[in-house]
Amino acid sequence: MGHTAQVSAFVWIAAVSLAAWLWLLLVQGMFWRTDVRLPPRREPRAWPSVGVVVPARDEAAVLPDSLPSLLAQDYPGRAEIFLVDDGSSDGTGALARELAARHGGLPLTVDSPGEPPAGWTGKLWAVRHGIALARAREPEYLLLTDADIAHAPDSLRRLVAAAATGGFDMVSQMARLRVESLWERLVVPAFVYFFAQLYPFRWIGRRGGRTAAAAGGCVLLRADTAVRARIPDAIRHAVIDDVALARTVKRGGGHIWLGLAESVDSVRPYPRLYDLWRMVSRSAYAQLRHNPALLLGTVAGLALVYLVPPVALVGGAAAGSAPLALLGGGAWLVMTGTYVPMLRYYRQPLWLAPLLPFTALLYLLMTVDSAVQHYRGRGAAWKGRTYARPDAVTEES
């Protein structure tokens, strides 16, 4: 009797897991589709001026693969690059000047802001300095892009055309991250998949909708919108600065858009699991607002949605329970099917799709580790800079 009751309880849990996957498949903004791309737009009659702001801290390893692509932008209007060397110890600023002298192209200004004052995250302090430099030229748009992002020659042109003729105050593209090592293949496509599940791209572009997110590596923002929204001062505490930026702009009535990139790529390598672990755990608990209840709910949710299906399938087969095995197998099948489009976008083999539960387990452990590091007082960090008061560094100001 006890064994039968236990199997029956597992059947109900597996049924809830399958129901959750059917809800995600049909209701959650079709998050699993990868066709939200930069919309084709007609070119504006007059090309607006653009200030390109690049915060950079110890980026000498990636600049040769990224900065020349910005310098070589085929943009009909006036554009200028402002690279902010944020206390680098590897010669980032000198290398940037050398690359500009070698490749030519768009004008480049390299400057340093000094150490951030209390209450500022390092990257946003660098962004603030870059925006101040750009505003002296009175640009109509600001392109905020990371030092590890490589752009196709027409990237800026397409971004501005989409924003200017589409009526967007902010246009952001999720750069295609590097996927070469085994761990990158396992973790990176899932990272974007989970992000889209939390912030369905179709919902982000809705006027009046509440969902807001951006990809910090590539954000085109109207300069007057940045002034009205007090960017970046209004989000100076943010560790997850891209989401905070999008929320601030949208709350101010701005129309925003986010989609997957076709010609914007990250050149930063994450060859080891350790590198990817640090990338995720750095901000995972901040995403949960440092709230233990949200942490417990997230762990339970990840377990129910991603871990229960394979356990139910294997356990049902071992226990001779067809309902348990069928429910677990059905949930795992839906999960696998929704992951296939993202693997195709990243040009990865489809046999990786059934391994999503394993990757979800890794993310669960990374999230828990993020909370452990927070309570140990290690706090959030950016490029080697750790903040003294981790409890004050939140997703929103």
Protein Blocks (a to p, Z undefined) as FASTA:
>chain_A
ZZmmmmmmmmmmmmmmmmmmmmmmmmnoolmpckbccddddddfbdcddddddddehill
mmmmmmmmmmmpccfbdcddddddehianhmmmmmmmmmmmngpaddddddebjadehia
fklmmmmmmmmmmmmnopabdcdddfkbccdfklmmmmmmmmmmnopabdcdddddddfb
fmlmmmmmmmmmmmmmmmgfklmmpghiabdcddfkbccddfklmmmnopaklmmmpmbl
mlmmmmmmmmnopacdddddfkbccfbdcfbfklmmmmmmmmmmmmnoopaklmmmmmmm
mmmmmmmmmmmmmmmmmnopaklmmmmmmmmmmmmmmmmmmmmmnopafklmmmmmmmmm
mmmmmmmmmmmmmmnonopaeehiacfblmlmcfbZZ
